[in-house]
């Protein structure tokens, strides 16, 4: 009996120690847990790999977006946190990350600032896991034709770009002193490049304009001299070119190497990247009348707040790549506020999907030439619209030249 008391005391001390350890662990977890007043939304984007410029520009733009959203009062008083997730621009990495975000992190919504191939994979998995996936970068129109119920795109599509290509090429044809245009297509072979060219081909054919040559390449190629020579040998005097920054720079240098100077109508952020005049001779850029079918240009009055903040912080004008993720952050912001303002104020996936479906942001509240941001049953932004910007002032400044209602200047004429 005299030994039972110490055993009893030992058990009590052990129990107390275990309870204290558990309490400390719970406290540590609570201390490291997310602030309930913060809304955390993941952003999938390529921060490494061949298309990393998109992710790198997106990181900068989102830093400004979060600051501006905080200045605007946050999400009904709550802080918005946008967490970057590197997909490397690869579909397999996108699938893995979407599964992790949906299953392990229980993300209420995912924002995509990603190329078309990886976005298509993300849209498929978002549908499987029933998580709203807002695309603000990819322009591939075919994703919107798959009947997905959880995919939304506030970006233009290849169809929007094709309409802008057609109207601008028609304008150039009208200025060609009665001579028929010799049109060439040059494009990277991903769904984004090939899809937009295919849509442009169909619309231009309806206008009686057919290409004399079509040349594709893989976007990883950095020597485009053989492809550029094929376009030159076909005699193209207007080249419609869909590409990313790295391959466009390689192609421009190849054109300069052989003194090939067609009127170049680019598609997407590559030909309009603000770094182009630092990477290629600006005088040669103007010789080409280098233009770009785009969804943003820094000279748009409605973009002034973003452009001034970006230029002040980073010492350069924002690229179209930067603009798309900034715009996407504000679309997410509007959807979160709409969901919280409904009865019950839930931020579950179903509520956010409903908020996106009901969304209508006026064009004046965006940094784009869009008429609005609002989604149809397929998740397409029916208010999206493209513009044409052109490198002028000695190839150093990108100016909006088309359509006429948003143009700051007229397009440069073709060289005679």
C-alpha positions in Angstrom: 0.0 0.0 0.0 2.9 2.4 0.7 4.0 2.1 -2.9 0.6 2.8 -4.6 0.7 6.5 -3.9 3.8 7.3 -5.8 2.4 5.3 -8.8 -0.8 7.3 -8.6 1.1 10.5 -8.5 3.2 9.5 -11.5 0.1 8.7 -13.5 -1.4 12.1 -12.6 1.8 13.9 -13.5 2.0 12.0 -16.8 -1.6 12.8 -17.6 -1.0 16.5 -16.8 2.0 16.6 -19.0 0.2 15.0 -21.9 -2.7 17.5 -21.5 -0.3 20.4 -21.4 1.5 19.2 -24.5 -1.8 18.8 -26.4 -2.8 22.3 -25.3 0.5 23.8 -26.5 0.2 22.0 -29.8 -3.4 23.3 -30.3 -2.2 26.8 -29.4 0.7 26.6 -31.8 -1.7 25.5 -34.6 -4.1 28.2 -33.7 -1.3 30.8 -33.8 -0.2 29.5 -37.3 -3.7 29.2 -38.7 -5.0 31.6 -41.3 -6.6 34.8 -40.0 -10.3 34.3 -40.3 -10.6 37.9 -41.5 -8.4 37.1 -44.5 -9.8 35.5 -47.7 -7.2 33.4 -49.4 -7.5 32.7 -53.1 -4.8 30.7 -55.0 -3.5 32.0 -58.4 -2.1 29.5 -60.8 0.5 30.9 -63.2 3.9 29.9 -64.8 6.6 31.5 -62.6 9.2 29.3 -64.1 9.7 27.6 -67.5 9.3 28.8 -71.1 6.4 31.1 -70.4 7.6 32.4 -67.0 7.3 36.0 -68.1 3.6 35.7 -67.7 3.9 34.6 -64.0 6.6 37.1 -63.3 4.5 40.0 -64.6 1.5 38.6 -62.8 3.3 38.6 -59.4 4.0 42.4 -59.9 0.5 43.2 -61.0 -1.1 41.3 -58.2 1.0 43.1 -55.6 -0.5 46.3 -56.9 -4.0 44.8 -57.1 -4.0 43.7 -53.5 -2.9 47.1 -52.4 -5.6 48.8 -54.5 -8.2 46.5 -53.2 -7.1 47.2 -49.6 -7.3 50.9 -50.4 -10.9 50.3 -51.8 -11.9 48.9 -48.4 -11.1 45.2 -48.9 -13.8 42.6 -49.4 -16.5 44.2 -47.2 -13.8 44.9 -44.6 -11.9 41.6 -45.0 -8.4 41.4 -46.4 -7.9 39.6 -49.8 -4.8 37.4 -50.0 -3.7 36.0 -53.4 -1.3 33.1 -53.2 0.9 32.3 -56.2 1.2 28.7 -57.4 3.8 27.9 -60.0 2.5 25.6 -62.8 5.5 26.0 -65.1 3.0 26.4 -67.9 2.7 22.6 -68.0 -0.7 20.8 -68.2 0.5 17.9 -65.9 1.7 20.3 -63.2 -1.5 22.2 -63.5 -3.5 19.0 -62.9 -1.4 18.1 -59.9 -1.8 21.6 -58.4 -5.5 21.8 -59.0 -6.0 18.5 -57.3 -4.0 19.7 -54.3 -5.8 23.0 -54.1 -9.2 21.4 -54.4 -8.7 18.4 -52.1 -6.1 19.4 -49.5 -6.5 23.2 -49.3 -10.2 23.3 -50.0 -9.8 26.4 -52.2 -13.2 28.2 -52.6 -12.1 29.5 -56.1 -9.0 29.5 -58.3 -7.7 32.4 -60.4 -5.8 31.4 -63.5 -3.2 33.6 -65.2 -2.0 30.8 -67.4 -1.3 29.8 -71.0 -4.1 28.0 -72.9 -2.7 24.4 -72.8 -2.4 24.4 -69.0 -5.7 26.3 -68.6 -7.5 23.6 -70.5 -6.2 21.0 -68.1 -7.2 23.2 -65.2 -10.7 23.7 -66.5 -11.1 19.9 -66.8 -10.0 19.3 -63.2 -12.0 22.2 -61.8 -15.1 20.6 -63.3 -14.2 17.3 -61.7 -13.7 18.8 -58.3 -16.5 21.4 -58.6 -14.4 24.4 -57.8 -14.9 27.7 -59.7 -12.0 28.4 -62.0 -11.7 32.0 -63.3 -9.4 32.3 -66.3 -7.9 35.7 -66.9 -5.2 34.9 -69.4 -5.9 32.0 -71.9 -7.7 33.0 -75.1 -8.4 29.5 -76.5 -12.1 29.5 -77.4 -12.5 25.8 -77.5 -12.4 25.5 -73.7 -15.6 27.4 -73.6 -17.2 24.9 -76.0 -16.9 21.9 -73.7 -20.0 22.4 -71.6 -18.2 23.1 -68.3 -20.2 24.5 -65.5 -17.4 25.7 -63.2 -15.1 27.4 -65.7 -15.4 31.2 -66.3 -13.2 33.4 -68.5 -13.1 37.2 -68.2 -10.5 37.2 -71.0 -11.0 37.7 -74.7 -11.0 34.6 -76.8 -9.3 33.7 -80.1 -12.7 34.5 -81.8 -12.5 38.1 -80.4 -8.9 38.4 -81.7 -9.9 37.0 -85.1 -12.6 39.6 -85.5 -10.1 42.3 -84.7 -7.6 40.8 -87.2 -10.2 40.7 -89.9 -11.4 44.3 -89.5 -7.8 45.6 -89.3 -6.6 43.6 -92.3 -9.6 44.8 -94.3 -8.6 48.4 -93.4 -5.1 47.7 -94.6 -6.4 46.3 -97.8 -8.5 49.4 -98.4 -5.3 51.5 -98.0 -3.3 49.4 -100.5 -3.9 51.5 -103.6 -6.1 48.9 -105.3 -3.4 46.1 -105.1 -4.5 42.8 -103.5 -2.7 42.0 -100.2 -0.4 39.1 -100.0 -1.2 37.8 -96.6 1.0 35.4 -94.6 0.3 33.6 -91.3 3.1 32.9 -88.8 2.2 31.2 -85.5 3.3 29.1 -82.6 1.6 25.8 -82.7 -0.2 25.6 -79.3 -4.0 25.7 -79.1 -3.7 29.5 -78.4 -1.7 30.3 -81.6 -3.2 27.8 -83.9 -6.7 28.3 -82.7 -6.7 32.1 -83.3 -5.1 31.7 -86.7 -7.7 29.2 -87.7 -10.5 31.5 -86.6 -8.9 34.4 -88.5 -8.5 32.3 -91.6 -12.2 31.5 -91.7 -13.3 35.1 -91.3 -10.8 36.5 -93.8 -11.9 33.9 -96.3 -15.4 35.2 -96.0 -14.0 38.6 -97.0 -12.2 37.2 -100.0 -8.7 37.4 -98.4 -6.7 34.1 -98.4 -3.1 33.6 -97.1 -0.3 32.9 -99.6 1.6 31.1 -96.9 1.1 29.6 -93.5 4.1 28.7 -91.3 3.9 27.3 -87.7 6.6 26.6 -85.1 6.9 25.3 -81.6 6.9 28.1 -79.0 10.1 26.7 -77.5 12.1 27.4 -80.7 14.5 30.3 -80.5 15.9 30.2 -84.1 13.0 31.2 -86.4 15.2 32.1 -89.4 14.0 29.1 -91.5 10.3 29.9 -90.8 10.7 33.6 -91.5 12.5 32.8 -94.8 9.5 30.7 -95.9 7.2 33.6 -95.3 9.5 36.0 -97.2 9.9 33.6 -100.1 6.1 33.5 -100.5 6.1 37.3 -101.0 3.8 38.1 -98.0 3.5 41.9 -97.5 1.2 41.6 -94.5 2.1 39.0 -91.8 -0.4 38.0 -89.1 1.7 36.6 -86.3 0.6 34.8 -83.1 3.3 34.4 -80.6 4.8 34.9 -77.1 7.5 37.4 -76.2 10.5 35.1 -76.5 9.6 33.6 -79.9 8.5 37.0 -81.3 11.8 38.5 -80.4 13.6 35.6 -82.1 11.5 36.1 -85.2 11.9 39.8 -85.4 15.7 39.4 -85.2 15.5 36.9 -88.0 13.5 39.4 -90.1 16.1 42.0 -89.5 18.9 39.6 -90.4 17.4 39.1 -93.9 16.0 42.7 -94.3 12.4 41.4 -94.5 10.0 44.2 -93.7 6.3 43.2 -94.1 3.5 45.0 -92.3 3.3 42.8 -89.1 0.0 42.4 -87.3 0.8 40.5 -84.1 -1.6 38.7 -81.8 -1.4 38.6 -78.0 1.0 40.0 -75.4 4.2 39.0 -77.2 4.3 41.6 -80.0 3.0 44.2 -77.6 5.4 43.5 -74.7 6.8 46.8 -73.4 10.3 45.2 -73.4 10.3 44.7 -77.2 12.1 48.0 -78.0 14.8 47.1 -75.6 15.3 43.6 -77.2 15.0 44.5 -80.9 16.1 47.6 -82.7 13.3 50.2 -82.4 13.9 51.7 -85.8 13.4 48.2 -87.3 10.2 47.7 -85.3 8.7 50.9 -86.8 9.8 49.7 -90.3 7.6 46.6 -89.7 4.7 48.8 -88.6 4.6 46.2 -85.7 1.1 46.1 -84.4 -0.6 43.8 -81.9 -4.2 42.5 -81.4 -4.5 42.9 -77.7 -6.8 43.2 -74.7 -4.9 46.1 -73.0 -2.8 49.1 -73.8 -1.3 51.5 -71.2 -2.7 54.6 -73.0 -6.3 53.6 -72.2 -7.7 56.4 -69.9 -9.5 53.8 -67.7 -6.2 52.0 -67.0 -4.5 55.1 -65.6 -4.6 54.1 -61.9 -3.0 50.8 -62.5 -0.5 52.1 -65.1 0.8 54.9 -62.8 1.1 52.6 -59.8 3.0 50.0 -61.8 5.3 52.5 -63.4 6.1 54.1 -60.1 6.9 50.9 -58.4 8.7 49.0 -61.2 10.0 51.8 -63.4 8.3 50.5 -66.6 4.9 50.4 -68.2 2.9 47.2 -67.5 2.7 44.5 -70.1 -0.5 43.0 -71.3 0.5 39.9 -69.3 0.5 42.1 -66.1 -2.8 43.7 -67.0 -4.7 40.4 -67.3 -3.9 39.2 -63.7 -4.7 42.7 -62.3 -8.0 42.6 -64.1 -8.6 39.0 -62.8 -8.0 40.0 -59.2 -10.7 42.7 -59.5 -13.1 40.1 -61.0 -12.5 37.8 -58.1 -12.9 40.8 -55.7 -16.3 41.6 -57.3 -17.5 38.0 -57.0 -16.4 37.7 -53.4 -18.3 40.9 -52.5 -21.4 39.7 -54.3 -21.3 36.3 -52.6 -20.9 37.9 -49.1 -23.7 40.4 -49.8 -26.3 37.7 -50.5 -28.5 36.2 -47.7 -26.2 34.0 -45.6 -23.1 35.6 -47.0 -21.3 32.3 -47.7 -18.0 31.9 -49.6 -18.5 28.3 -50.4 -17.9 27.1 -54.0 -21.5 27.0 -55.0 -22.1 30.5 -53.8 -19.1 31.8 -55.6 -20.2 30.1 -58.8 -23.6 31.7 -58.5 -21.9 35.1 -57.8 -19.8 34.8 -61.0 -22.8 33.8 -63.1 -24.7 36.9 -61.9 -21.8 39.3 -62.2 -21.9 42.4 -64.4 -19.0 44.8 -64.2 -19.3 47.9 -66.4 -16.5 48.5 -68.9 -15.6 51.8 -67.3 -14.7 49.9 -64.1 -12.1 47.8 -65.9 -8.7 48.6 -67.3 -9.5 47.1 -70.8 -11.5 48.2 -73.9 -14.2 45.8 -72.8 -17.9 46.8 -72.9 -18.3 44.9 -69.6 -17.4 41.7 -67.7 -20.4 39.4 -67.6 -20.7 35.7 -68.3 -23.0 33.6 -70.5 -24.0 30.0 -69.7 -20.7 28.7 -71.1 -18.7 31.1 -68.9 -17.7 33.3 -71.8 -17.3 37.1 -71.1 -19.8 38.5 -73.6 -18.5 42.0 -73.0 -14.9 41.2 -74.1 -13.4 43.2 -77.0 -9.9 43.4 -78.6 -8.0 46.5 -79.6 -5.0 47.1 -82.0 -1.9 48.8 -80.6 1.0 49.8 -82.8 4.6 50.7 -82.1 5.1 54.3 -83.2 7.4 57.3 -82.3 10.4 55.5 -83.7 9.3 52.1 -82.5 9.5 53.2 -78.8 5.8 53.8 -77.9 2.8 51.6 -78.2 -0.3 53.5 -79.3 -3.9 52.3 -79.6 -4.9 52.7 -83.3 -8.0 50.5 -83.8 -11.0 50.4 -83.5 -11.5 54.0 -84.3 -13.7 54.7 -81.2 -10.9 53.9 -78.8 -7.9 54.9 -81.1 -5.5 57.5 -79.8 -3.9 57.8 -83.3 -4.3 56.5 -86.8 -2.3 53.4 -87.9 0.9 54.0 -89.8 0.6 53.5 -93.6 2.3 50.6 -95.3 5.8 51.5 -96.7 5.8 52.1 -100.4 
